[in-house]
Structure formats: structure tokens, C-alpha cells
């Protein structure tokens, strides 16, 4: 990303801030795993969105007093000895160049800086990213700091910045869309590699390995999420991630995968016959799911309530399932279709933003992913694409990935003949 992207993001945030306020955003730390091992580090997405910085143990502070706005970064001091163990650290010059923030200080001075600011000036509030996913979740670094602020500076109101920045992130710039398109291209290549190596008796782990190989040689380092490679009845488990069973002749394989490229994600699902040919029953159910997906995509345009998308999915799937004898009435659809049909996509795979009651607007990127899960028949089918809402309708960012029965069977037959 260019520096201007992050500068513009901060300007949008600053315009929405109240006067006499402070913003404090932490990059975060890699969680402890065990012994001297840590989990891989991923910067707080709000922090990255506003700074472009990806190193841990850094902090962004924005102060606003009327027209006077100051931005300050706090980063770790470069330690030549530490660099011999863990690699190059971020310099002051690099932090300035990437973020566009001119004032960069040593991380050790942050607490003194904060204390001086809130005691020497008449600030009324301080805002943090206080995202919390559940009541029993352990407190994060930022939550612990916010508690200290409440105790030590009781005149300051503590606000949650999470929803404000989330609303900004709901609308993707051209730069962000370009990153997501590249992530989708890498995912497409991975899907085709997996499909070309399918055969009865293959282990799901081997199929995942083909995607992992393609990911790394394509310039991406990380999955967007843990892959789902589910054969047969295992595909009826929505978040199946064991990926360690053999797929038998005649079974389908549901593949829900995505590459992360330069922090932006793809999220694509396809379902293939492991032997290269759908049975008539599999084909009829697959085409019903595909019909629902295409109807939803056709409906996407500005002004359409987000909730309408799932209603379209349920209407098409219920009618088709009754015709196929899968269900007897509409109420039974919940037995074979039990998830929502869409979510936002971006820096997070299940990206931020409260879509409840919201109408679609240009710049939003959504998944469309209807499915049917017939556990008694050992059939789980989901088809998922990534879609950008445009001024006049939508653009399928994942256009061109194998999707129809004819496309899939022809591709797999050609791959088999080439071996």
C-alpha cells in the first residue's frame, strides 16, 4: 500500500473524533504458545489500517484539540543484539516512510508521554480498540491498559473505538480491492491444483498440501483461515478442519479455502467429485445450490437490505429441496441449510462491520455462500464467491473459478488424461 492510503484513513478517523480527545491504538503482541515459543504475530487490523505498520510492540497516539491534531508513533528501539536472534527491527525512518507520521518516539517513553498529555491538557476522553468476542474472554493488553486509565485518570471518559474504525473499513478502496483480487487469483490457482490431483483414495491432507504449496510459490505466506477440505459426510460439518481422512470413490470433496495476500483475504468454496464425475443425485443438489448462489448475486446492488440475501437463499433452496424430496415443508430447510449466506471480507476473513438492518452500499465486499448438507446421504455442497458492490450492481471478484458441473467435469477429465 502507498503511504497516502494510511494517511487518508487517519484523516477519516480524525474527522469523526470529538474535540479534546485522545486515541491510543496498540499493534499487539504475539500470544505465548508454550516454553519459549510464541504463536505467529498478526498486527491488530485497525492499527494496520491506520498505520501500515506490521511490527509488534508499537503504539499509535492521536490527540485532537479543535483544529490542532498531533499523531505520534511509539516503536521499539533498534537493538543490534536482538536483531541477530529475531531479524531486522523497524527503524524510525521506516516507520515514518510507511505510515506518513512525522513524529516517532521510543516505546519506553509512551507512558510518560500519555501521563503528561492527560495531566497538562484538558482532554475529556480517550479511545481504544476494545473489541471483545465473548463475555469470558481473557482481557487483552489494551483492556488492561484501559483499566489503568480509568483508575488513575478518573476524569477521562474511556470510549471504544472499535465500531468507528470498523465502519470505515466496511468500504474498500481500489488499493484494497486490488490486494483482494490477487489473493483470489492465488486461491483460484490453488483450487485448480487441488482439483487436478483428486482421485479416489486420496487423503484430505494431501489435497490441502497442494494448496499450501501453491500458496507459497505464488508469493503469499499465510492462509486467510484454516482450510476446510472435507470429503463425504464430513462436508456437512461447517467448520470441519481435521483434514486427515481418505476420500472414497463416489464422494464429493468440499474445499473452503483462501489465501491472504499483503494482509487482505480471499474466501472461496468449491465442491468437486473426487472421481471427476457427479452422480445424478449429486448433480441435482449441486445445481440447486448453484441456482441459489446465482440468484443472490443477481440481486446484489446498492440499497438492497443485507438480510434479504439470506431470504433469497432460503426461498430458492426450500423450493428446490421440496421438488427433490429432501424436505417436506419450508420449516425443514433448517435441517439441511443452517448458516448465513454472506459476510463481509477484507483484512479479516469475517470482516468487521455490523450488517444487521443495513442496506448494501458501493465499496462493500461480501461473500455469497449458499449450501446444502445432507448428512444421511453423505453429501455436503457449498459454493462461495467474493463479490464487490458497485454503483450499478456488483462485480464478482472471483469470476472464472471452476463452478458449473460441466466446467468441473471437463477440467478434471483433462487433468486425468494429461497424467
C-alpha positions in Angstrom: 0.0 0.0 0.0 1.1 3.6 -0.6 1.6 5.9 2.3 -1.3 8.0 1.2 -3.7 5.1 1.9 -2.9 5.1 5.6 -2.8 8.9 5.8 -6.3 9.1 4.3 -7.6 6.5 6.7 -6.4 8.5 9.6 -7.9 11.7 8.2 -11.3 10.0 8.0 -10.9 8.9 11.6 -9.8 12.3 12.8 -12.8 14.0 11.2 -15.1 11.7 13.2 -13.4 12.3 16.6 -14.7 14.7 19.2 -12.6 17.7 20.3 -10.4 17.3 23.3 -9.9 13.6 22.7 -7.1 11.1 22.5 -6.9 7.8 20.5 -4.5 5.1 21.6 -4.1 2.0 19.3 -1.8 -0.9 20.1 -0.2 -3.1 17.4 -0.4 -6.0 19.8 1.9 -8.9 20.7 2.3 -12.5 19.6 0.5 -14.7 22.1 2.6 -17.1 24.1 2.3 -20.7 22.9 4.5 -22.8 25.3 8.0 -22.8 26.7 9.9 -20.2 24.7 7.6 -20.4 21.7 5.0 -17.8 20.5 2.2 -18.0 18.0 2.8 -16.1 14.8 2.3 -12.4 15.1 -0.5 -10.6 13.3 -0.9 -6.9 13.8 -4.2 -5.5 15.1 -6.1 -4.9 11.9 -7.4 -1.4 13.0 -3.8 -0.5 13.8 -2.5 -1.7 10.5 -5.4 0.0 8.6 -4.3 3.4 10.1 -0.5 3.0 10.0 0.6 0.3 7.6 3.0 -1.0 10.2 3.3 -4.7 10.9 5.8 -5.0 13.8 4.7 -5.9 17.3 5.1 -3.7 20.4 4.2 -0.4 18.8 1.6 2.2 19.6 -0.3 5.0 17.7 -1.5 8.0 19.6 -3.6 10.7 18.1 -4.6 13.9 20.0 -7.2 16.3 18.9 -7.9 19.8 20.3 -10.1 21.7 17.9 -8.0 22.2 14.7 -4.8 21.1 16.4 -4.2 17.4 15.7 -1.0 15.5 16.5 0.0 12.0 15.5 2.8 10.1 17.4 4.2 6.6 16.9 6.0 4.7 19.6 8.2 1.9 18.4 10.9 -0.3 19.9 14.4 1.0 19.8 16.6 -0.9 17.4 18.7 -3.4 19.3 21.6 -4.9 17.2 22.0 -7.9 19.6 18.3 -8.7 19.3 18.4 -8.4 15.6 20.9 -11.3 15.5 18.3 -13.5 17.0 15.0 -12.4 15.6 15.8 -10.3 12.5 15.8 -6.7 11.4 13.8 -4.3 13.6 11.8 -1.3 12.3 13.8 1.9 12.2 12.3 5.4 12.9 12.9 6.3 9.2 11.0 3.2 8.0 8.1 3.9 10.4 7.8 7.4 9.0 8.1 6.3 5.4 5.4 3.7 5.7 2.9 5.5 7.9 3.4 9.1 6.9 3.6 10.0 10.6 6.4 12.5 11.2 6.7 12.1 15.0 8.2 8.8 16.1 9.4 8.1 19.7 11.0 5.3 21.6 8.4 2.9 23.1 9.9 3.4 26.5 8.6 7.0 26.5 5.0 6.1 25.9 3.7 6.1 29.5 5.4 9.4 30.3 4.0 10.9 27.2 0.5 9.8 28.0 0.7 10.9 31.6 2.0 14.4 30.6 -0.7 14.7 27.9 -3.7 13.9 30.1 -2.5 15.9 33.1 -1.2 19.1 31.3 -4.1 19.5 28.8 -7.8 19.5 29.2 -8.6 16.2 27.4 -12.1 14.8 28.1 -11.9 11.3 26.6 -9.5 8.6 25.5 -10.5 5.9 23.0 -9.2 2.4 22.5 -9.9 -0.6 20.2 -11.8 -2.6 22.9 -13.0 -5.4 20.6 -14.4 -8.3 22.7 -15.6 -11.5 21.2 -17.1 -13.1 24.3 -18.0 -12.5 28.0 -15.4 -15.0 29.3 -12.6 -13.9 27.0 -9.4 -13.1 28.9 -8.6 -9.3 29.0 -6.3 -8.1 26.2 -3.2 -5.8 26.6 -5.4 -2.8 25.6 -8.2 -3.7 28.0 -5.7 -3.9 30.9 -4.3 -0.5 29.9 -7.8 1.0 29.7 -8.5 -0.3 33.2 -5.4 1.6 34.5 -6.6 4.7 32.7 -10.0 4.5 34.4 -8.3 4.1 37.8 -5.6 6.6 37.5 -7.3 9.3 35.5 -11.0 9.1 36.5 -11.8 12.4 34.9 -11.2 10.9 31.4 -14.1 9.1 29.7 -13.0 5.8 28.2 -14.6 5.1 24.8 -14.5 2.1 22.5 -13.1 3.0 19.0 -13.8 -0.5 17.6 -17.1 0.3 15.8 -16.0 3.6 14.4 -12.9 2.2 12.6 -15.0 -0.9 11.7 -17.4 1.4 9.8 -14.5 2.9 7.9 -13.2 -0.5 7.0 -16.5 -1.7 5.5 -15.9 0.4 2.4 -12.9 -0.9 0.3 -10.7 1.4 -1.7 -9.3 0.5 -5.1 -6.0 -0.4 -3.5 -7.7 -2.8 -1.1 -9.7 -4.4 -3.9 -6.5 -5.0 -5.9 -5.0 -6.8 -3.0 -8.1 -9.0 -2.6 -8.1 -9.8 -6.3 -4.5 -11.0 -6.1 -5.5 -13.2 -3.0 -8.4 -14.6 -5.1 -6.1 -15.3 -8.1 -3.7 -17.3 -5.8 -6.7 -19.1 -4.3 -8.0 -19.9 -7.8 -4.7 -21.5 -8.8 -4.7 -23.5 -5.6 -8.2 -24.8 -6.3 -7.3 -25.9 -9.8 -4.2 -27.6 -8.5 -6.2 -29.5 -5.9 -8.9 -30.5 -8.5 -6.2 -31.7 -10.9 -4.8 -34.1 -8.2 -8.1 -35.5 -7.0 -8.5 -39.3 -7.1 -10.4 -41.9 -5.1 -8.4 -42.9 -2.1 -6.6 -39.5 -1.7 -6.2 -38.1 1.8 -7.7 -34.7 2.6 -4.3 -33.7 4.0 -2.6 -34.3 0.6 -5.1 -32.1 -1.1 -4.5 -29.3 1.5 -0.8 -29.7 0.9 -1.3 -28.9 -2.8 -3.0 -25.7 -1.8 -0.3 -24.9 0.7 2.4 -25.4 -1.9 0.7 -23.2 -4.4 0.2 -20.5 -1.8 3.9 -20.2 -1.0 5.2 -20.3 -4.6 2.7 -17.6 -5.5 4.1 -15.1 -3.0 1.6 -15.5 -0.2 2.8 -16.5 3.2 -0.5 -17.3 5.1 -3.8 -18.9 4.8 -6.7 -16.5 5.2 -8.1 -19.1 7.6 -7.5 -22.7 8.4 -8.6 -24.6 5.3 -11.6 -26.9 5.1 -11.0 -30.0 3.0 -14.0 -32.3 3.7 -14.9 -35.5 1.9 -18.2 -37.2 2.0 -20.4 -36.7 5.1 -17.6 -34.6 6.8 -18.6 -31.8 4.5 -21.8 -31.5 6.4 -19.8 -30.1 9.4 -19.5 -26.4 8.7 -16.1 -25.8 10.3 -14.5 -29.3 9.8 -10.7 -28.7 9.9 -9.2 -32.2 10.7 -8.4 -32.7 7.0 -7.0 -36.1 7.7 -9.4 -38.7 6.2 -9.3 -40.6 3.0 -11.9 -39.6 0.3 -13.7 -42.6 -1.2 -14.8 -43.2 -4.8 -18.1 -41.6 -5.4 -17.8 -39.0 -2.7 -17.7 -35.2 -3.0 -15.0 -33.0 -1.6 -15.9 -29.6 -0.2 -13.0 -27.2 -0.3 -13.3 -23.9 1.6 -10.0 -22.1 1.3 -8.5 -18.6 0.9 -5.1 -17.0 0.5 -4.0 -13.9 2.5 -2.0 -11.5 0.3 -0.5 -8.4 1.8 -2.9 -8.7 4.7 -6.1 -9.0 2.6 -8.1 -12.2 2.2 -9.9 -14.4 -0.2 -12.6 -16.8 0.8 -13.7 -19.3 -1.8 -15.6 -22.6 -1.6 -16.0 -25.2 -4.3 -17.3 -28.8 -4.2 -15.8 -31.5 -6.5 -16.5 -35.2 -7.2 -13.3 -37.0 -6.2 -13.5 -39.3 -9.2 -14.2 -36.4 -11.6 -17.9 -37.2 -12.3 -21.0 -36.1 -10.4 -23.7 -38.8 -9.8 -27.2 -37.7 -10.9 -28.2 -37.1 -7.3 -25.1 -35.1 -6.6 -25.6 -33.1 -9.7 -29.2 -32.2 -9.0 -28.3 -31.0 -5.5 -25.2 -29.1 -6.7 -27.2 -27.3 -9.4 -29.8 -26.2 -6.8 -27.1 -24.7 -4.7 -25.6 -23.0 -7.8 -29.0 -21.7 -8.7 -29.4 -20.1 -5.3 -25.9 -18.5 -5.5 -26.6 -17.0 -8.9 -30.0 -15.6 -7.8 -28.3 -13.9 -4.8 -25.5 -12.4 -6.9 -28.1 -11.1 -9.4 -29.9 -9.3 -6.5 -26.9 -7.6 -5.1 -26.9 -3.8 -5.7 -26.9 -0.6 -3.6 -30.0 -0.2 -1.4 -30.8 -3.9 -1.0 -31.0 -4.8 2.7 -28.2 -7.2 3.6 -30.7 -9.5 5.3 -32.6 -10.0 2.0 -29.7 -12.1 0.6 -30.3 -14.9 3.1 -34.0 -14.8 2.4 -33.4 -15.3 -1.3 -31.1 -18.3 -0.4 -33.8 -19.9 1.8 -36.6 -19.3 -0.8 -34.7 -20.9 -3.7 -33.3 -23.8 -1.6 -36.6 -24.6 0.1 -38.5 -24.7 -3.2 -35.8 -26.9 -4.8 -35.4 -29.2 -1.8 -39.1 -29.9 -1.8 -39.0 -30.8 -5.5 -36.1 -33.1 -4.9 -37.8 -34.7 -1.9 -35.1 -33.6 0.5 -37.7 -31.8 2.7 -41.4 -31.9 3.1 -42.0 -28.2 4.0 -40.2 -24.9 4.3 -39.7 -25.3 8.1 -37.5 -28.4 7.5 -35.0 -26.4 5.5 -33.1 -25.6 8.7 -32.1 -29.3 8.9 -30.1 -29.0 5.6 -29.2 -25.3 5.5 -28.0 -23.9 8.8 -25.8 -20.9 8.3 -26.0 -17.4 6.9 -25.3 -16.8 3.2 -22.9 -13.9 3.4 -20.3 -12.0 5.5 -18.0 -9.1 4.8 -14.5 -9.7 3.6 -11.2 -7.7 3.9 -8.4 -7.5 6.4 -10.3 -10.2 8.3 -11.9 -13.1 6.6 -15.1 -12.5 8.6 -14.5 -8.8 8.3 -15.7 -6.1 10.6 -19.0 -4.1 10.4 -22.5 -4.6 11.8 -24.7 -5.5 8.8 -27.8 -6.1 10.8 -30.6 -4.0 9.2 -28.0 -2.4 6.9 -28.5 -1.7 3.2 -25.7 -2.6 0.7 -23.6 0.3 -0.5 -20.9 0.6 -3.2 -17.5 -0.4 -1.9 -18.6 -3.3 0.3 -17.1 -6.7 -0.4 -19.2 -9.7 0.5 -19.1 -13.4 0.2 -22.1 -15.3 -1.2 -22.1 -18.9 0.0 -25.3 -21.0 0.0 -25.0 -24.6 0.8 -26.9 -27.9 1.4 -25.9 -30.5 3.9 -27.5 -33.9 3.7 -25.7 -35.9 6.3 -27.7 -39.1 5.8 -26.7 -39.2 2.1 -23.1 -38.2 2.9 -23.5 -35.0 0.7 -22.3 -31.6 1.7 -22.2 -28.9 -1.0 -21.3 -25.2 -0.7 -20.4 -22.8 -3.4 -18.9 -19.5 -2.4 -17.7 -16.4 -4.3 -16.4 -12.9 -3.3 -18.5 -10.0 -4.6 -17.9 -6.2 -4.7 -21.0 -4.0 -4.5 -20.7 -1.4 -7.3 -22.7 1.8 -8.1 -24.9 -0.1 -10.5 -24.9 -3.7 -9.2 -22.0 -5.9 -8.3 -18.8 -7.4 -9.6 -17.9 -11.0 -8.9 -14.2 -10.7 -7.9 -13.8 -14.5 -8.1 -15.3 -14.8 -11.6 -13.6 -17.5 -13.6 -13.1 -20.1 -10.9 -14.5 -23.5 -11.9 -18.1 -23.6 -10.9 -20.6 -25.3 -13.2 -20.9 -29.1 -13.4 -19.7 -29.1 -17.0 -16.7 -26.9 -16.2 -15.7 -29.1 -13.3 -16.1 -32.4 -15.0 -14.3 -31.2 -18.2 -11.4 -29.8 -16.2 -11.0 -32.9 -14.1 -11.2 -35.2 -17.2 -8.5 -33.1 -19.0 -6.3 -33.3 -15.9 -6.7 -37.1 -15.7 -5.9 -37.5 -19.3 -2.7 -35.5 -19.0 -1.3 -37.8 -16.4 
